[in-house]
């Protein structure tokens, strides 16, 4: 009989790990220190339902496909024609319908390029596409990185995210109706249906020794729990401001601040359930510069609201301000990639999941992808030596060695 798997943390990663493990027929218990599940996927309570920062899924990612296959992501809203008509870009001192021509050329030409891992995005993009295009791209990446200086990061890391954010296809972003809290509720219901025992309001201070353990917390919490100082990685720092307003025809739906790196989206445009009748919900973010205070960052974000929702202060019905520091997903510096982040397997049948560990993806996708890998490892008592695990939870073939390749060539020569 397989031992019980313990999952520590009830956010997106923890719930994914619990569901994926239970689907393999094992017993699972999940502990969450807070009284409610969700982690950074929590929402404020109705009638104003705001995520913990601007959240969206990309439907071309593995995380969305895994959730959608289990009907966990649905119902989901998308940007329609009316919303797309009210997308604006701040550059040249005001809001424009189109981004700068240099950025457009960069996005078109860049589809066939492979950015290097070991160069900074600033050095590579400026040399390849010019300084103005680089600066506009850095500003566009605010909601995907929550980082005021994307130029200091790995070119490969940043450019991959730029191309996904600016996809030419029909908008790939999807928004769970009712906010991410509704998604959390569906995931919790699915976990319980599979037999997962969920204990909230329980803080785990020591790693259980009986059976596999999946630690699905922030790196800070995991570092303290596991006593492992190596569990560190670069992350962003930004201010967040959520507001409910009496709507106006002058309100934009999506605003990218290419000058400051900020972002504001009227989530109430695609999901009216997020605010009471007669109101609409907007969520904005502004990455903080080095040593910049929350107050100064909030002033810059308010200035962006002045542009995309004129007169918002006079129409305000609800507001929430936050500072997000070190909890905005992994950022890869030059010379590093996702494989260099803290490993999922920590030894001794202990595994790590979250948005800053060694799994691919964009923001929340890393949480889901790492949790799927952790669940596969935790439920497989004897994985093949040298074999990896793919994101569907299947065992991958061991990589071919140089000797394997030589033997294969020799067999091919003999067969000719």
Backbone torsions as a table, in degrees:
resi	resn	phi	psi	omega
1	UNK	NA	133.4	-179.6
2	UNK	-72.6	141.9	179.8
3	UNK	-71.3	163.0	177.5
4	UNK	-69.2	136.6	175.6
5	UNK	-94.1	130.6	177.9
6	UNK	-101.9	127.1	175.2
7	UNK	-111.3	125.5	179.9
8	UNK	-107.9	110.9	-178.0
9	UNK	117.5	126.4	-175.9
10	UNK	-112.2	33.2	174.2
11	UNK	-88.6	-160.3	-178.1
12	UNK	-59.4	-43.8	179.7
13	UNK	-66.0	-45.1	-177.9
14	UNK	-64.7	-42.0	179.5
15	UNK	-68.2	-38.3	176.2
16	UNK	-62.0	-46.1	-179.8
17	UNK	-62.1	-40.1	-179.5
18	UNK	-65.7	-45.3	-179.5
19	UNK	-64.9	-48.1	-177.8
20	UNK	-63.3	-36.4	178.1
21	UNK	-69.8	-45.2	-178.8
22	UNK	-64.3	-30.9	177.7
23	UNK	-64.8	-18.0	176.9
24	UNK	-88.3	3.5	174.8
25	UNK	86.9	14.1	179.8
26	UNK	-99.7	161.6	175.4
27	UNK	-79.5	137.4	-177.9
28	UNK	-133.7	136.6	170.9
29	UNK	-124.2	134.0	-178.5
30	UNK	-118.7	131.0	178.2
31	UNK	-113.3	130.9	176.7
32	UNK	-126.2	127.7	-175.6
33	UNK	-68.3	-32.8	179.7
34	UNK	-80.7	166.8	179.1
35	UNK	-75.4	-17.2	-180.0
36	UNK	-126.7	153.0	178.9
37	UNK	-82.6	166.1	171.4
38	UNK	127.3	-34.7	-176.9
39	UNK	58.6	-130.9	178.9
40	UNK	-78.3	2.4	172.5
41	UNK	-96.9	9.4	175.9
42	UNK	-69.6	158.2	174.0
43	UNK	-122.7	157.6	170.2
44	UNK	-69.4	153.1	-178.6
45	UNK	-70.0	154.2	175.5
46	UNK	-57.8	152.4	15.6
47	UNK	-89.5	-10.7	178.5
48	UNK	-104.5	106.4	-172.2
49	UNK	-104.5	100.4	-178.6
50	UNK	-116.0	136.3	174.2
51	UNK	-71.8	169.4	176.6
52	UNK	-82.5	69.1	-173.9
53	UNK	100.7	162.1	178.9
54	UNK	-61.2	120.1	-177.0
55	UNK	-121.7	141.7	171.8
56	UNK	-159.2	152.8	172.0
57	UNK	-98.5	153.0	172.2
58	UNK	-106.0	117.4	-171.7
59	UNK	-72.0	-7.4	176.0
60	UNK	-89.0	3.8	-178.5
61	UNK	-98.1	158.1	179.8
62	UNK	-61.4	-37.2	-177.5
63	UNK	-60.7	-48.4	178.8
64	UNK	-60.7	-43.7	-177.2
65	UNK	-63.6	-38.4	178.9
66	UNK	-65.8	-45.0	179.4
67	UNK	-66.3	-43.7	-177.8
68	UNK	-65.1	-35.0	-180.0
69	UNK	-63.7	-21.0	179.3
70	UNK	-106.4	11.6	-179.4
71	UNK	57.1	32.4	178.9
72	UNK	-91.4	-29.0	-177.1
73	UNK	-84.7	-19.0	-177.2
74	UNK	-93.6	150.2	0.2
75	UNK	-74.8	149.2	-178.4
76	UNK	-136.1	143.5	179.2
77	UNK	-98.7	163.7	177.8
78	UNK	-141.0	165.3	175.8
79	UNK	-76.6	120.2	177.5
80	UNK	-92.2	-174.5	-177.0
81	UNK	-60.3	-39.7	-178.6
82	UNK	-64.7	-39.0	178.8
83	UNK	-72.1	-40.9	-179.1
84	UNK	-63.9	-30.0	178.5
85	UNK	-68.6	-15.1	-179.3
86	UNK	-116.0	35.9	169.1
87	UNK	-91.0	131.1	-177.7
88	UNK	-131.7	156.3	180.0
89	UNK	-126.3	126.2	177.7
90	UNK	-88.4	115.4	172.7
91	UNK	-162.1	158.5	-178.6
92	UNK	63.9	24.4	174.8
93	UNK	92.9	-5.8	-179.5
94	UNK	-155.0	-175.0	178.6
95	UNK	-87.4	132.0	-178.8
96	UNK	-123.7	154.0	179.2
97	UNK	-72.0	-30.9	-176.7
98	UNK	-122.6	151.4	174.4
99	UNK	-73.8	170.0	178.4
100	UNK	-59.5	148.0	-177.9
101	UNK	-59.0	-35.6	-179.6
102	UNK	-63.4	-37.1	178.0
103	UNK	-68.6	-40.6	178.8
104	UNK	-61.4	-44.4	178.6
105	UNK	-63.1	-38.1	178.4
106	UNK	-61.9	-43.7	-178.5
107	UNK	-68.7	-36.1	179.0
108	UNK	-70.9	-50.2	-177.9
109	UNK	-69.1	-28.7	-174.5
110	UNK	-75.6	-12.3	-177.6
111	UNK	-60.4	-27.0	-179.6
112	UNK	-103.4	8.2	-176.8
113	UNK	-98.8	151.5	173.3
114	UNK	-118.0	109.2	-179.1
115	UNK	-73.0	145.8	-178.0
116	UNK	-77.2	150.0	177.4
117	UNK	-76.0	-35.8	-168.8
118	UNK	-91.7	6.2	175.3
119	UNK	-115.2	151.8	176.8
120	UNK	-72.8	153.3	178.2
121	UNK	-62.4	-36.2	179.3
122	UNK	-60.5	-50.9	-177.0
123	UNK	-65.0	-46.4	-175.2
124	UNK	-70.3	-49.6	-175.3
125	UNK	-67.7	-37.4	178.3
126	UNK	-64.5	-39.8	179.6
127	UNK	-71.0	-37.4	-175.8
128	UNK	-81.3	-36.3	-169.8
129	UNK	-126.9	-6.7	-179.7
130	UNK	98.2	153.4	-176.5
131	UNK	-62.1	-44.7	-179.8
132	UNK	-60.8	-41.7	179.1
133	UNK	-64.9	-41.5	178.2
134	UNK	-59.2	-46.3	-177.1
135	UNK	-64.0	-39.9	178.1
136	UNK	-65.5	-41.0	178.5
137	UNK	-63.2	-41.2	179.3
138	UNK	-61.1	-38.1	178.3
139	UNK	-70.3	-36.1	-179.5
140	UNK	-65.1	-24.5	-172.2
141	UNK	-85.6	3.0	-179.0
142	UNK	-50.2	-52.6	-176.8
143	UNK	-72.9	-13.4	179.6
144	UNK	-95.3	-16.8	-176.1
145	UNK	-126.3	-26.1	-173.7
146	UNK	52.5	42.2	-175.1
147	UNK	-133.3	127.4	-176.0
148	UNK	-73.7	-21.8	-177.4
149	UNK	-129.5	72.9	178.8
150	UNK	-61.5	-21.3	-178.2
151	UNK	-62.2	-22.7	-178.3
152	UNK	-81.3	-9.8	-175.0
153	UNK	-89.7	170.4	178.4
154	UNK	-59.6	133.4	179.2
155	UNK	-59.7	-41.1	-179.3
156	UNK	-63.4	-43.7	-179.7
157	UNK	-61.8	-48.5	-175.4
158	UNK	-71.0	-43.3	-173.6
159	UNK	-67.0	-36.0	176.6
160	UNK	-59.3	-42.7	-179.1
161	UNK	-71.6	-35.1	177.3
162	UNK	-60.6	-45.5	-177.9
163	UNK	-67.7	-30.6	178.1
164	UNK	-75.6	-41.4	179.0
165	UNK	-63.4	-37.4	-176.7
166	UNK	-103.6	40.2	-179.8
167	UNK	-60.9	139.7	178.7
168	UNK	-77.2	-22.0	-177.6
169	UNK	-68.1	169.7	173.4
170	UNK	-48.2	136.5	-172.3
171	UNK	-41.5	128.5	-175.7
172	UNK	-91.8	-6.1	-179.1
173	UNK	-75.2	141.5	177.7
174	UNK	-133.1	144.5	-174.2
175	UNK	-126.2	111.4	177.2
176	UNK	-55.6	124.2	-179.6
177	UNK	-62.8	133.3	-176.5
178	UNK	88.9	5.7	-179.9
179	UNK	84.2	172.8	-177.3
180	UNK	-69.6	-19.1	175.0
181	UNK	-62.2	-34.3	177.1
182	UNK	-67.0	-37.5	175.1
183	UNK	-62.6	-44.3	178.7
184	UNK	-59.5	-42.8	179.2
185	UNK	-60.9	-41.8	179.7
186	UNK	-67.1	-39.3	178.9
187	UNK	-65.5	-40.9	178.9
188	UNK	-64.4	-40.6	178.3
189	UNK	-63.8	-40.7	178.4
190	UNK	-63.3	-43.8	-179.8
191	UNK	-61.7	-46.2	-179.7
192	UNK	-64.6	-38.1	178.5
193	UNK	-61.4	-32.3	179.3
194	UNK	-82.5	-1.2	177.9
195	UNK	97.6	7.0	178.5
196	UNK	-68.6	132.2	175.4
197	UNK	-92.0	117.9	-176.9
198	UNK	-107.8	123.8	-179.7
199	UNK	-118.7	111.4	176.8
200	UNK	-98.1	161.2	-178.0
201	UNK	69.4	23.0	-178.8
202	UNK	-121.3	114.6	178.6
203	UNK	-94.1	126.1	179.2
204	UNK	-95.0	120.2	-176.5
205	UNK	-102.0	-11.7	179.2
206	UNK	-142.7	143.9	-178.5
207	UNK	-71.6	125.9	177.5
208	UNK	-59.4	146.2	-178.3
209	UNK	-100.7	-9.9	-178.8
210	UNK	-98.7	106.4	176.1
211	UNK	90.1	170.0	-179.9
212	UNK	-66.3	150.5	-179.6
213	UNK	-131.4	131.4	174.1
214	UNK	-112.5	115.3	179.6
215	UNK	-92.8	107.0	-175.4
216	UNK	-114.9	62.7	-178.4
217	UNK	-124.0	-178.0	170.9
218	UNK	-64.9	160.2	177.6
219	UNK	-62.3	-35.9	178.6
220	UNK	-60.5	-47.1	-180.0
221	UNK	-67.5	-39.1	179.5
222	UNK	-66.1	-38.1	179.4
223	UNK	-61.3	-42.8	179.1
224	UNK	-69.4	-42.8	-177.3
225	UNK	-66.5	-43.2	-176.8
226	UNK	-89.2	-8.1	-178.2
227	UNK	61.8	38.4	-174.2
228	UNK	-122.3	103.3	-177.2
229	UNK	-69.4	-11.4	179.8
230	UNK	-76.7	-10.4	-176.6
231	UNK	-81.0	74.9	179.2
232	UNK	-138.8	149.1	173.9
233	UNK	-160.4	156.1	179.8
234	UNK	-65.9	138.7	176.9
235	UNK	-144.3	175.7	-174.5
236	UNK	-94.9	178.4	179.8
237	UNK	-148.9	122.3	-177.2
238	UNK	-155.0	165.7	173.5
239	UNK	-102.8	149.7	-179.0
240	UNK	-126.7	138.1	177.2
241	UNK	-138.1	120.4	178.4
242	UNK	-111.3	134.7	-179.9
243	UNK	-137.5	150.2	168.3
244	UNK	-113.1	133.0	-175.7
245	UNK	-129.7	155.7	162.1
246	UNK	-72.8	123.3	-168.5
247	UNK	-68.0	156.6	177.2
248	UNK	-138.0	150.1	178.9
249	UNK	-67.1	-13.4	179.7
250	UNK	-86.7	-6.7	-178.8
251	UNK	-72.7	130.7	174.0
252	UNK	-82.1	160.0	179.4
253	UNK	-91.0	-43.3	179.3
254	UNK	-137.5	128.5	179.8
255	UNK	-129.8	119.5	174.1
256	UNK	-99.9	122.1	179.2
257	UNK	-92.6	94.2	-176.5
258	UNK	-73.8	-12.8	178.5
259	UNK	-86.9	-41.5	-173.2
260	UNK	-108.9	-14.7	-177.1
261	UNK	87.5	6.5	-178.8
262	UNK	-83.0	174.8	-175.9
263	UNK	-158.3	136.1	173.9
264	UNK	-135.8	133.3	176.9
265	UNK	-131.6	136.3	176.5
266	UNK	-89.0	86.8	-177.9
267	UNK	-62.8	-26.9	178.4
268	UNK	-66.3	-14.8	179.7
269	UNK	-69.6	-40.1	179.5
270	UNK	-96.3	-14.9	179.4
271	UNK	-141.0	85.2	-178.2
272	UNK	-62.1	-16.1	-177.1
273	UNK	-69.5	-9.3	-176.2
274	UNK	-77.3	-10.8	179.5
275	UNK	-142.4	159.1	179.5
276	UNK	-64.4	161.3	176.2
277	UNK	-53.8	138.0	-179.5
278	UNK	86.8	1.8	177.9
279	UNK	-131.5	161.5	176.2
280	UNK	-137.9	148.8	-175.2
281	UNK	-102.6	132.6	173.1
282	UNK	-121.8	142.6	175.4
283	UNK	-128.5	133.4	-177.8
284	UNK	-133.2	157.7	177.8
285	UNK	-142.2	150.8	176.9
286	UNK	-142.7	112.4	177.8
287	UNK	-61.5	139.2	-179.3
288	UNK	-88.8	136.6	175.7
289	UNK	-74.2	168.9	-179.9
290	UNK	-56.5	126.6	177.2
291	UNK	64.8	12.3	178.3
292	UNK	-77.8	140.4	-179.3
293	UNK	-80.5	160.5	175.3
294	UNK	-60.0	-39.7	-178.8
295	UNK	-61.7	-45.5	-179.5
296	UNK	-66.4	-42.0	178.1
297	UNK	-63.1	-38.7	179.3
298	UNK	-66.9	-33.7	176.6
299	UNK	-62.8	-41.5	178.1
300	UNK	-66.9	-38.0	179.0
301	UNK	-67.9	-40.4	177.4
302	UNK	-61.4	-36.2	177.7
303	UNK	-64.0	-34.4	176.2
304	UNK	-68.3	-40.4	174.8
305	UNK	-59.8	-37.0	178.6
306	UNK	-58.5	-34.5	-179.0
307	UNK	-79.1	-43.7	-172.0
308	UNK	-92.3	-12.6	177.1
309	UNK	-143.1	68.6	-175.6
310	UNK	-52.3	135.8	179.1
311	UNK	73.5	21.1	-174.4
312	UNK	-62.7	-32.2	-178.5
313	UNK	-62.5	-34.7	-179.1
314	UNK	-78.2	-13.7	-178.0
315	UNK	-109.8	5.5	-173.3
316	UNK	-69.5	131.8	175.5
317	UNK	-119.2	-16.9	-177.9
318	UNK	-163.4	145.4	-179.3
319	UNK	-151.0	145.2	173.4
320	UNK	-140.6	130.3	177.1
321	UNK	-113.5	143.0	178.8
322	UNK	-144.4	158.6	169.6
323	UNK	-117.4	123.5	177.6
324	UNK	-108.6	114.0	-178.8
325	UNK	-127.8	121.6	177.7
326	UNK	68.2	20.0	-179.4
327	UNK	-138.7	37.2	-176.7
328	UNK	-120.1	24.7	179.1
329	UNK	92.6	167.9	-175.4
330	UNK	-78.5	143.0	172.7
331	UNK	-122.0	128.5	-176.9
332	UNK	-100.1	120.9	177.7
333	UNK	-77.6	163.1	178.8
334	UNK	-53.5	135.8	-179.3
335	UNK	89.5	-1.4	178.4
336	UNK	-125.4	156.3	175.2
337	UNK	-142.5	-177.6	-173.2
338	UNK	-60.9	-28.6	180.0
339	UNK	-67.2	-17.8	-178.9
340	UNK	-88.4	-9.0	178.9
341	UNK	-69.7	170.2	179.0
342	UNK	-50.9	129.9	-174.5
343	UNK	-67.3	149.0	177.6
344	UNK	-68.4	-44.5	179.6
345	UNK	-84.5	118.7	-177.0
346	UNK	-103.5	3.7	-178.4
347	UNK	87.0	154.1	178.0
348	UNK	65.4	30.8	179.9
349	UNK	63.5	29.6	175.0
350	UNK	-113.0	134.9	-175.1
351	UNK	-132.1	154.8	-175.3
352	UNK	-118.8	138.5	175.8
353	UNK	-139.8	149.2	-179.6
354	UNK	156.6	-174.9	-173.5
355	UNK	-91.1	7.9	-179.8
356	UNK	-132.7	28.9	-179.1
357	UNK	-116.2	-177.1	-169.5
358	UNK	-78.0	74.7	174.1
359	UNK	-148.2	149.6	-179.0
360	UNK	-79.6	169.6	175.4
361	UNK	127.0	177.0	-178.0
362	UNK	-113.9	116.6	176.7
363	UNK	52.5	-114.4	-175.5
364	UNK	-61.4	-24.3	178.1
365	UNK	-58.9	-34.6	179.8
366	UNK	-63.0	-38.8	178.2
367	UNK	-60.7	-48.4	-178.8
368	UNK	-66.9	-46.7	-177.7
369	UNK	-62.2	-43.5	179.5
370	UNK	-67.1	-36.2	179.0
371	UNK	-66.4	-37.5	177.7
372	UNK	-64.2	-41.6	178.2
373	UNK	-66.3	-45.2	-179.6
374	UNK	-60.8	-41.1	179.8
375	UNK	-65.2	-40.3	179.3
376	UNK	-63.9	-43.4	179.1
377	UNK	-66.3	-40.1	-177.0
378	UNK	-68.8	-30.1	-177.9
379	UNK	-94.7	-2.4	178.9
380	UNK	-108.6	102.8	-174.0
381	UNK	-69.0	-21.1	-176.0
382	UNK	-144.8	71.9	178.2
383	UNK	-63.1	149.9	-179.6
384	UNK	-59.2	140.0	-177.7
385	UNK	-62.4	125.9	179.2
386	UNK	82.5	-3.9	-178.0
387	UNK	-83.0	146.6	174.8
388	UNK	-98.1	-173.7	178.3
389	UNK	-131.9	127.3	179.6
390	UNK	-85.0	175.3	-171.6
391	UNK	-75.8	-7.9	173.3
392	UNK	-90.3	0.5	179.5
393	UNK	87.6	9.6	-179.8
394	UNK	-90.5	151.6	177.0
395	UNK	-75.9	129.7	180.0
396	UNK	-94.2	155.1	179.1
397	UNK	-68.6	146.1	177.3
398	UNK	-61.3	147.5	179.2
399	UNK	-64.7	145.0	179.5
400	UNK	-69.6	135.7	176.4
401	UNK	-87.8	170.6	178.2
402	UNK	-62.2	-36.2	178.1
403	UNK	-66.2	-41.3	177.6
404	UNK	-58.4	-44.1	-178.5
405	UNK	-63.7	-40.2	179.9
406	UNK	-64.2	-43.8	178.9
407	UNK	-63.2	-38.6	-179.7
408	UNK	-65.3	-41.0	178.5
409	UNK	-63.7	-39.0	-179.7
410	UNK	-64.9	-40.6	177.9
411	UNK	-64.2	-40.1	179.0
412	UNK	-64.1	-38.3	178.7
413	UNK	-64.4	-41.8	-179.5
414	UNK	-66.1	-29.3	-177.4
415	UNK	-81.3	-8.7	-178.4
416	UNK	-81.2	NA	NA
